[in-house]
Amino acid sequence: MKDAHPNREEAREEFLTSRQLAEVLQVSESTVRRLAREGRIPCVRLTPRLLRFNLKAVCRALDGAETKSKRRPAEESASEDAQLSFL
């Protein structure tokens, strides 16, 4: 008989802590928290200080930001800081 519920392991989404996401993105934990605070990456806020991140959703958000930044005029890009930026 076929199980009416999909395999819970397959259906479960993986959520990362700020520290884990920082390791994956190779940035500091404070950068991850800043990006979340600014709304540049999606997060789930469990408490005022406790955040969790879905890696697929974060990657989609960052890929979308990268696509948008590629369309910007060259003079705008040249005027920005040379620091790593997740726009």
C-alpha positions in Angstrom: 0.0 0.0 0.0 1.3 3.5 -0.9 2.0 5.9 1.9 -0.4 8.9 1.8 2.3 11.2 3.2 5.5 12.0 1.3 8.7 11.0 3.0 9.2 13.6 5.7 12.9 13.7 5.3 12.5 14.6 1.6 9.9 17.2 2.3 11.8 18.9 5.1 13.5 22.2 4.3 17.0 22.8 5.7 17.3 25.9 7.8 20.7 27.3 8.8 21.9 29.5 11.6 23.6 32.8 11.0 26.9 31.2 11.6 26.3 28.3 9.3 25.1 30.6 6.5 28.2 32.8 7.0 30.4 29.8 6.5 28.6 28.8 3.3 28.7 32.4 1.9 32.3 32.9 3.2 31.3 36.2 4.9 31.2 37.2 8.6 28.2 36.4 10.7 27.6 40.2 11.2 27.3 40.5 7.4 24.6 37.8 7.3 22.7 39.6 10.1 23.0 42.9 8.4 21.8 41.6 5.1 18.8 40.0 6.9 18.1 43.3 8.8 18.1 45.3 5.6 15.8 42.8 4.0 18.3 41.8 1.3 18.1 38.1 2.2 15.0 36.3 3.6 15.0 34.9 7.1 12.7 33.3 9.7 12.8 35.2 13.0 12.1 32.8 15.8 12.8 35.4 18.5 14.0 39.0 18.3 17.6 37.6 18.3 17.2 34.1 16.8 17.2 33.9 13.0 17.1 30.9 10.7 17.8 31.0 6.9 16.7 28.8 4.1 19.7 28.3 1.9 17.8 28.0 -1.3 15.8 31.1 -0.7 18.9 33.1 0.3 20.7 31.9 -2.9 17.7 33.0 -5.0 17.6 36.4 -3.3 21.4 36.9 -3.9 21.2 35.7 -7.5 18.4 38.1 -8.2 20.4 40.9 -6.6 23.4 40.0 -8.8 21.2 40.1 -11.9 19.9 43.6 -10.9 23.4 44.9 -10.3 24.6 43.8 -13.7 22.0 46.0 -15.4 23.2 49.2 -13.6 25.0 51.8 -15.6 28.8 51.7 -15.5 29.1 55.2 -13.9 27.0 54.1 -10.9 29.1 51.0 -10.4 32.3 52.9 -10.6 31.2 55.4 -7.9 30.6 52.6 -5.3 33.1 51.3 -2.8 35.3 48.5 -3.9 34.1 46.4 -1.0 32.2 43.2 -1.4 28.5 44.0 -1.7 25.3 41.9 -1.9 23.0 44.3 -3.7 
